[in-house]
Amino acid sequence: MSDQRPQQAAPAPFSPEDMARRRRRSIALALVLGGLVIFFFVVTLVKTGPAILNRPL
């Protein structure tokens, strides 16, 4: 029994439009993730309240 697999063709290179679309999508994803980080940070500060500043150093 020979284990021959059909050769897969190489994927076509991305066009400049595809690269621009990918870059915009990556930037949008980075902004959303950054916004979530800031949101969770602010929520954490609000939940701890002003007592966070009165802790012993």
N, C-alpha and C positions, 0 to 999 in steps of 0.2 A: 504494500500500500504506500503510495507516495503522498506526501502531505504538501501538495502544491496549493498555495493560495493565489487568488487572482491579484495581480499587481494593481495597487491603487494609484490613480493619477494624482499628481501633485496639485494642491489647491491653487486656484488662480490668485495672483497677487492682488492686493487691495488697491482700489482706485483712489485717487486723491479725495474724491467725495466720500468714500467709505472711511478713509482715515480722518477726515474732518468730522464726520458724524461720530466716530468712535471717540475722538478727543472731546467733543462737546458732551457726550454721554458720560465720559470719565470725569469731566469737570463738574457736571451736575451731580454725580454720585458723591464726589468728594465734598461738595458744598452741603449736601443733605447729611452726610455722615458728620461733618464738622458741626452742623446745626444741632444734630442730636447730642453730640458731646457737650456742647454749650448748654443745651436744654437740660440734660441730666445734671450737669454741674450746678446750674441755677436752682433746680428743684432740690438738690441735696442741700444747698445753702439755706434755702427757705425752710426746709424741714428741720434743720438743726436750729434755726432761729438765731437771734442775736446772742445767745449764750455761748456761741462758739468763740466769741471774742473774749470771754471772761474765764478762759481756762488757764490753769497754771502752766507756766513755761518750764 
